[in-house]
Amino acid sequence: MSTGHTQRKRRDAVVSKAKQPDHMYGYCRVIGCGKPARAGTSDGLDMKYCRAHAEHLQRHGSLHKRSYTAKELNPYRQAALVWLLDNEHEFWVKSTIQRMLSLYQQAGPHVEAFRLRGLRPKERAMAALARLRKHAIDPRLVIAAWLAVEMIIRDDPQADRKPEFKRVQVAKVVHRMASGSHKRWEREIQDQGRPGGFPRVVVEEMHVYPRSRGRVLRHLGEALESVLELLTHHHLDAIHAFKLERDTKGNYDDRPYPKGWSARSRKASADSA
């Protein structure tokens, strides 16, 4: 029996099972939610949560906590980057930058965003790291994003402190840095209405952005954590103290980086088109 036939048979069996409600799972496990778990409906196999809470968990890494906004994260990202630039001589800073560059190289070949269909979540996570390498994203920006999430969770009195939430929050920021794939090309169209019958040049563009959710974010967050946990252990207290002192001098929620910095330079963006 062919592999394709086996996969189709298995898929059909799962779909058939998902459409059969199991009334043992009558309630979502989130306190206060009166909806049934998806296994108790004809909408899925999740035995724990209703559709709304399952979707929230996939997108944000928490059943109840939303993702931090850019305005909330910007002061932390700025402070973390400034501290990194001022302390590049520190052993753990230099080591972490080198390890991040190594992670870039280990991510494998660059895969365009419109060619991700069919890849496994871990392969999609590695493709995001490969896009960071392709677009020449400074590793210090990725490191600053991790430190920013560590600090904002520390300051948040109602934070979700589970490792999954932290990893997903960082991965969402880094996934946006990796952006997508952008193509621009020209083609000629014969236009009978033009004098002399000369062709008309039409410029076409394609912009594809991968979805930022699900197991891709978990794999990406775990990969980043393996690189950044030692720097966090040794210097997070000092970076957090620097951020608090910096806040006494002004408001820094207008941009994620200090003036003069950007995730992708114009030259890198043009070269990737």
N, C-alpha and C positions, 0 to 999 in steps of 0.2 A: 504494500500500500504506500502511495507516495506521501512525502512529508506534507505537501500542500493539502491533500485530501484529509490527512489526520488533523491538521490545524483547523480546517474548516469544520470538521466534525466536532472537535472540541469547542470551538467558538459557538457553534449552534447549540451545543449542550448547555453552555454557560448562559447564553441568551434565554434559552427555554427555562432554565432554573430561575433566572432573575425575574422572570415574568410571573412566577408562582409565589404568591404571598405566603410567608410563614408567620402565623399569628403568635408564635412564641416570642417574637421580637416586636412587641407592640408599642414600645416607648423608646425614644432617644435617651441616651444615658446622661445627657447634659441636664443638670438640675434646673427645673423650671420650664423645660421644653416639653410641650404636650404632644409633639408630633411623633409618629411612629418611626422606628429605625427603617432604613431602606429595605432591609430583608423582610420586614413586615408588610411591605407594599409590593407592587409590581414594577418598582423603579430601580431595583438593584439588589446586591448581596451583602451590603454593609450591615452587620449585626449590632453595631454600637450606636451609630448616629443617623439622624435624619439627613436629607439631602443638603439643607441649608448649612448645618454645622459641619458636615463632611466637606462641602465646598470651601467654607471658611478656613478649615484646617489645612486644606490643600494650598490655598492662596497665601495664608499668613503664618502658618506654622503654629497656630494656637486656635483653640475652640472658641475663645471669647475675646482675645486681645487683637485689635486691628494692627496693621503695619504702621510703623512710624512714618510721618510725612517728611518730605524734603526739608520743609522749614524747621521741623523739630531736629532733624539730623545735621543740618548745615553747620551750626556752631561747633558741634563735636567733630565733624570731619575737618573743618578748617583748623581747629586747635590741634588735632592729631597730626595733620600734615605739617603744620608749622613746627611742632615739637620734633618730628622726624627729621626735618631739614636742619634744625639746630643741633641735633644729636646724632648725626650720621657717623660720628667717630665711635659711638658706643658699640661694643662687641655684638650685642644681641640685635641691634638695628642692622648692622652690616650683614650679619649672618642671615637674618630674616629676608632681607632684600635678595641675597643670593639664592636662598631657598625658593623664593617666589619666582625668580627668573628660571630656576630649574624646573619648577612646576609648569611654567609656560612651555618649556621645551619638551617636557614629558607628556604634554597634552595630545600629541599626535598631529597629523596633518590638518591644515585648515579646511573646514567644510563650510560651504556657503549655507546661509540660513534656509534657503529654499530647497536644500538637499537633505534636510534633517529627518524627513518623514521615513519611518521604518527603523530608525536607530533606537537603541535602548536608552533609558534615562541616564545611565552612567556615561554612555557615549555622547549624549547631548551635552552633559555637563562638561566633559572634556573638550567638546567642540566650542563651548563658550570660552574656555581658557585659551583655546587656540585662536579665537577671534581677538582676545585681548593681545596676544602676541602679534597677530597680523596687523592690528591697528596701532601697535606700539604704545599701549597703555602703560604709563609709568607704574612699576610695581608698588611704589610708595603710595599711590592713590588707592590701591586695593588694600594695602596694610592699614591706611588711615580709615577706610570704611569699616574694617573689622574693629579697630580700636574705638571708633565712634559708637558702634552698636553696643560694645561692652560698656562704655561709659553711660550711655543713655539708659540702658537697663539698670545700671547701678543707681542712677538718679530717679528712676521711675518708681514711685511708691506702690503702684499697682501693676508692676511688670510681671510678665510670664517668664519665670526664670528657668524654664526647662531648656536643655541644650538644643532641642529641635527648633524652638522659636528663635533663638539667637542665630543659629545657622541659616535659617530661612531668611531672616531679616538682612543679614550680610549678603547672602546669595542674590536677593532681589536687587540690591544696590549694584553689585558687581555685574549681574546679568544685564542691567541697563548700560553699564559702561561698555560691555562687549557689543552692544547695539545689535544690528542685524546686517543684512547684505544689501548693498545699494549698487545698482547697475544703471548705466546710461549709455545709449548708443544712438546712432543715426542711421536712417534708411531712406532710400529714395522711392518716391511714388510718382508714377507717370500721371501727369495732370494735363488732360487734353485742353483745358481752358487757358493754359499759360501760353504766352506768345512764343512761337518757335517750337512748342512741344517739349520744352526742357523739363526734366523731372523736378519735383519739389522735394526738398530735404525735410524730413520729419524727425524730431528728437523725441525719443521714448525713454522712459525711466521705469525702474522697478525697485521697490523698497519692501523688504520682507523682514519682519521682526518676530523672533521666536517667542512662544508663550512663556511667561515667567510664573510657573506654578508646578506643583506636584513633586515627584521624586527627583526630578532634575535639580531642583533647588536643594534638596537634602544632600545629594551627592556632591554638588558644588560646595555647599557649606562645610561638609566633612573634609573635603580636600583642602580648603582654606584653613580650617582649624588645625589640621596636622602641621601646617607651616607656621602658624601664628601663635600657637599656644605658649611657646617659651618666651617670646617677646611680651606677651600679655602677662605672664606670670612675673617677670622681672621688672617691668616698667609701667604697668597700667596705673598704679597708685601715683607715680610721678606725673604721668600724662594727665590724669584726672585733676590733680592739684593745679597743674599748669592751665588747664581749661577753666577751672573755677576762678583763678586769678585773672585770666584774660577777659572773662565776662565782666569784671568790674570796670573795664576800660571802654566798653562799647557793646553794640549789638551786632552779631555776625550771622544772622539768619538769612541774608540776602543771596548767598551763593555757597556752593559746597567747597570751593577752593579759594585761597587768597587771590587777589587780583593778579592777572598775568598767567594764571594756571587754567588749564582745561583738560578734560579727559582725553579728547582726541584733537590733535592739531589739524589745521586746515590742510596741510600737506599730506598727512596720513589719510585724511578723508578723501582727498582727490586721487591719491594713489590707489585706494581700494575700489574706486568707482570703475 
